[in-house]
Amino acid sequence: MLLTIDIGNTNIVMGVMKGMELVVSFRMTTQIPRTSDEYGITMVEMLRNKGIDIEEIEAAIISSVVPNIMYSLTNSIKKYIKKTPLIVGPGLKTGIPIRTDNPKAVGADRIVNCVAAYELYGAPCMAIDFGTSTTYDIVNEKGEFIGGLITPGIRISADAMWQRAAQLPDMEIRRPKSILDCKNTISSMQAGLVYGYIGQVEYIVKKVKEEMGCPDMKIIATGGLAKIIKDGTDVIDEYDGLLTLKGLYLIYEKNK
């Protein structure tokens, strides 16, 4: 089995994959500083609680956009899982040529998503990851990553409202039944945030398809808040909550 680790700005998502099948998964908070021992003990306990013997882990692979925790986390895997993890980055085979000004500056998670979107759903395609930031990553008909867009995530937008406006409260992010379901401050914020975000997604998808001349481009969504958006629009073709972990598995297979 393969231990896949996606380190984002908010959460560290870990999954144990058997082929393309997710066996178990769990999350850790990225923001809490930890030593390699703390990472290792936590990982081992989480795996055991989910019925996974660490002896069953054959290899590990990491995608990270948070460089300052990599030393501790990588050492924890070496020490407690007894494996040296592959790190997604320059020099690793992905099968996706990167056609940007500075390929080394492209976030590892974006490439991983594109690998999965391309391999599983075909090209041209766009992978939209609704995370701390929302990334729109484009693979052309040749299977090349040609760039994409990055926007503030839904949670960041919500936090900005209540932190910067004295009379606006924190709130749960959910989609009201109607755009006019705004009878109080909370529902007004929810309607504006979610329906406004849906409008952003629809416009960006429309413009990308238009400028590329690809009206049938496949749009794949992933990330924690993707389902809220997908349920409110018809421009997203597929929701795949495991897109990043599947991409990590596919990259591992190309490099093992």
N, C-alpha and C positions, 0 to 999 in steps of 0.2 A: 504494500500500500504506500501511497505517496502523501507526504505532509505538504500541503500547499498553504502559503502564508501571504496575505495581501495586507500590507501596512499602509493605511491611509492616515490622513491628518487627524481624524476623530477616533477611529477604531482600528484594531488589528483583527482581521478575520482569518481564522485558521480552519482548514478543512482537510479531512482525510479522504483521499480519493482512491477508489478501486476501479481502474479504468476511468471512464467518464462518469461513473456513478459516485455521488457524494455519500460517504458512509456516516460521518458525523461532522459537525462544525461547532465552533464556539467563538466568542468575541472577547477581546480585552480592550481596555481603554488605552489609547496611544499616549495621552497627555501625562500619565503618571510615570515619573522616573523610576526605573527598576534596574537592579543589578542583574548580571547574567544568572546568578543563582536564583533570584526571585522569578525571572522569566522561566527558567528551567523547571523549578519546583511547581510553579503554576501550570505550565504546559503538561507536565507528567500527571499531575492530579486531575486536570480536566480530561485528559485522554483516558485515564483509568476510570473516572466516574462515568464515562460514556462507553465503557466496555472495551477499550482499545489497549492492548498490550504494546508497549513501546518497541518490543522485539519484532512486532509485525510491520513497523515502519521501515521501508526499504530505502527511502531517499526523501529529500526535502528540497523545496524550491521557494524562493522569496521574491516578491515584487514589493518595492518600497518607494514612497515619496517623502520619507522622513529619515534623512541620513544619520541624524545624531543618536538614533537608538540601534543602529545596525550592528555596532561592535558588540554590545551586550547581548542582543538577541541572537546573533550568529554564533557567538561563543556558547550561549546556553544550549543551542541545538547540538553543537559539537560535544558538549560535556554531558548532557542529559539524554539526548536521543541517539548519540553516538554516530551522527551523520554530519558530513560537511555539505551544507546546502548550496545549491546553485543560486546565483543572484542574477535576476533579469537585468541586463545592461549591455553595454558595448562588448562585442566579442561572442555573445550568445546567439545561436541560430534561432530565428523566429519565423522565417519563411515570408516575412513582410519587408520588402525594401522600404526605407524611410526617405521620402523625397521632400525634405524640409531644409531650411537654411542651416540649421545646426541639429543634426539627428541626435547627438548626445544629450541635448537639453530636453528632449521629449520625455515626459514622465513615463516610468516603466509600466504603471497601471494602464495607461492609454494604449501602449503597444500590446499589452496582454489582452485587453478587450478587443482590439482590432484583429488579433490572431484568431480569437475564438469566433468573432462575428464572421470573419472571412471563411474560416474552415467549416463552420457549422451552417451558415446561412447563405454563403456565396457573395459575389461582388457584381456590381458596386454595392456598398453598404455603408451605413453609419451606425456607430455604437454610441449611445447616449448614456452616460453614467451619472446618475443623480446622487452625488456624494456631498462632501463638504463644499466643493465646487461642482458645477455641472459641466461635464466635458462632452463635446460633440466631435467625434473622431471619424474621419472619412477615409475609406478605402476605395480606390477607383477600380475600373473594370479590369485593369491589369494586375490587381492584387497588391497595389502599392499604397502605403500610407502617405497621403498628400497634405496632411494638416487637419486643422479643426478649430473649434471655438471653445473658449473657457468663460463661463459666467458664474456669478455668485450662486451658491446653492440655495435651496429653498429655506433651509434652517438659518443660514447666514442672513438672508433677506428678512426672515421673521425676527431674528435677534436684533437686527439693525432698527426695526420699527420700535420695539419696546425699550431698547436701550437709549435711543436718541430722542424719543418723544415722551415727555414726562407723564402724560395721561394715558398712554397706551400700555396695556398689560402684556405679560408673557401669555402664550396660548398654545394649545394643541394644534398641530398642523393636520387639517382634514379638509376634504372637499365638501362644501355645503350642497344640498340637493339641487339648489337653484342659485344662479348668479345674483338673484334678487332676494335670497334668503339672508338678509343683513338687517335684522331688527334691533341689534344691539352692537356694542363696540367689538366684542369678540367675533361674532359672525361676520361683521363688516370686514374685519381684518382677514379672517379666513377666506372669505369670498374674493377679496381683492388680491390676496397673496396667491392662492391656488389658481383661480381663473386667469389672473394676470400671467402666471408662470406658464399655464397651458398656452396662452396666446403667444408667449415668447417662443415656446417649443414649435408651435405650428408655423410661425413666421420663419424661423431659422431653417426648419426642414424644407419648407416651400422654396426659400431662396437658394439653398444648396442644390436642390434638385433642378431648379431653373437654370442656375449658372453652370451646372455640370451637364445639362441636357440629359439628365437621367430620371425621367418621371417614375420609373419603376424601381428606383433604389430601395433596398431593404433597410428598414429602420428598426434597430434592436435596442431595447432599453434595459438597463440594469441599475442596481443601487437601491439603498434603503427606502427611498421615497418614490421610486419609479412607478409603483402600482397606482399611487394616488393620481399621477399625471396620466398614465395610460388609460385609466378608467374614464377620463374626461375628454379624450380625443381619439380620432381615428387615424392619425398620421403615424402612430407607432404600430409596426407590424407584429413584433414579437417582444414579450417580456421574458427575460432570462435572468433570474436572480443569482444564478451560479456562473454567469458569463466569465467573470474574472478567474474564478477557481478552475473552470474548464480550460481557459486560456493558459493558465500555469501548467496544467497537466499536458496540454498539447506542446508547449515549449519544452517541457522536460523530456517528452518523447523524442523530440528532434535533437536533443543534446545528450541523451544518456549513453 
